[in-house]
């Protein structure tokens, strides 16, 4: 699951992860994102927190 508000970054990450065999979901609406995250059952998890410098 990719949670990213920038469509360009979200689409690039989506494409890259699919190339490497990951199943990807990338919601575009974030109003109820916590409920969405809780309802998903990911089989593979890659966590990475990006921060601004």
Backbone bond lengths (Angstrom), bond angles and torsions (degrees), N, CA, C in turn:
res aa  C-N    CA-C-N  psi(-1)  N-CA   C-N-CA  omega(-1)  CA-C   N-CA-C  phi
1 X - - - 1.434 - - 1.520 107.91 -
2 X 1.311 114.10 129.53 1.460 120.50 177.11 1.517 107.67 -108.47
3 X 1.311 116.15 122.37 1.460 120.59 175.30 1.515 106.40 -113.92
4 X 1.299 115.25 101.65 1.473 122.29 -175.57 1.519 107.76 -149.17
5 X 1.320 116.83 129.42 1.461 118.77 -177.58 1.525 113.34 -81.92
6 X 1.315 118.17 -18.65 1.461 120.76 177.03 1.532 109.52 -82.85
7 X 1.322 116.87 117.19 1.467 121.20 -178.95 1.521 111.49 -59.67
8 X 1.311 117.88 -40.17 1.468 121.56 -178.52 1.527 110.50 -62.17
9 X 1.320 116.90 -48.69 1.466 120.52 179.86 1.519 110.51 -66.25
10 X 1.335 116.95 -43.67 1.469 121.68 179.23 1.519 110.92 -57.68
11 X 1.330 117.27 -46.06 1.465 121.14 -178.92 1.526 111.80 -66.53
12 X 1.327 117.46 -39.20 1.470 120.47 178.78 1.529 111.31 -66.00
13 X 1.328 116.78 -44.71 1.468 120.02 177.84 1.525 110.87 -62.58
14 X 1.319 116.03 -42.06 1.460 121.86 178.32 1.529 110.32 -57.23
15 X 1.304 116.60 -50.56 1.474 121.25 -179.39 1.520 111.74 -61.57
16 X 1.318 116.82 -44.51 1.460 121.34 -178.32 1.525 111.51 -63.63
17 X 1.326 117.05 -45.81 1.458 119.66 -178.68 1.522 112.21 -67.37
18 X 1.318 117.55 -36.01 1.465 120.98 177.26 1.525 110.32 -63.62
19 X 1.329 117.53 -40.57 1.468 121.59 177.94 1.533 110.48 -56.51
20 X 1.344 116.22 -36.90 1.466 120.35 -178.28 1.526 113.10 -90.96
21 X 1.331 116.57 13.40 1.454 120.34 171.07 1.518 116.91 90.78
22 X 1.319 118.06 8.09 1.456 120.02 178.42 1.521 110.73 -83.74
23 X 1.335 115.94 146.64 1.456 121.26 170.10 1.523 105.85 -88.43
24 X 1.315 116.63 126.68 1.455 120.62 -171.43 1.522 111.10 -121.82
25 X 1.324 115.11 136.26 1.454 121.38 165.95 1.521 105.94 -118.71
26 X 1.316 116.17 144.19 1.459 120.50 -177.75 1.524 109.52 -144.10
27 X 1.334 116.41 85.14 1.459 118.82 -179.01 1.527 111.65 -62.16
28 X 1.317 114.98 145.46 1.463 120.39 -179.88 1.524 112.33 -104.16
29 X 1.322 117.05 -14.93 1.460 122.55 177.99 1.530 108.23 -109.85
30 X 1.321 116.64 139.10 1.463 120.05 -173.87 1.524 113.69 -119.63
31 X 1.320 117.08 9.31 1.462 120.51 -176.89 1.528 112.00 -58.84
32 X 1.322 117.37 -43.06 1.469 122.15 179.76 1.522 110.99 -119.51
33 X 1.310 116.01 41.85 1.466 120.65 -171.90 1.535 112.84 -63.57
34 X 1.323 118.10 -35.73 1.467 119.00 -179.95 1.520 111.41 -63.91
35 X 1.314 117.40 -41.03 1.463 120.46 176.40 1.522 110.44 -64.33
36 X 1.320 117.16 -39.58 1.463 121.81 178.57 1.527 110.66 -62.23
37 X 1.316 116.35 -46.83 1.465 120.91 -179.47 1.525 110.31 -62.07
38 X 1.324 116.89 -43.62 1.467 120.61 -179.92 1.526 112.27 -64.49
39 X 1.329 117.05 -29.14 1.466 120.29 -177.15 1.530 113.05 -82.58
40 X 1.310 117.90 -18.11 1.464 121.95 -179.42 1.523 110.32 -80.72
41 X 1.320 115.66 146.29 1.461 122.34 177.69 1.529 108.67 -122.48
42 X 1.340 117.43 79.88 1.473 119.14 -176.79 1.524 112.59 -67.11
43 X 1.333 115.19 142.09 1.459 119.71 177.54 1.526 111.22 -89.11
44 X 1.304 116.95 -32.92 1.465 122.42 176.53 1.521 107.42 -127.02
45 X 1.321 117.10 134.92 1.449 119.85 -178.06 1.520 110.03 -123.21
46 X 1.298 115.60 128.16 1.455 122.56 172.41 1.521 105.62 -122.55
47 X 1.307 116.53 116.55 1.457 119.60 -178.69 1.507 109.31 -109.88
48 X 1.292 114.65 133.16 1.454 119.85 177.30 1.518 108.11 -151.54
49 X 1.290 116.62 124.86 1.457 120.86 179.10 1.520 108.15 -102.30
50 X 1.324 114.71 120.52 1.450 120.35 177.10 1.518 108.87 -96.40
51 X 1.303 116.73 135.15 1.453 120.21 178.30 1.515 109.70 -126.26
52 X 1.295 115.52 150.63 1.466 120.86 176.39 1.507 109.96 -78.43
53 X 1.313 115.83 147.62 1.473 120.41 177.64 1.504 108.32 -99.17
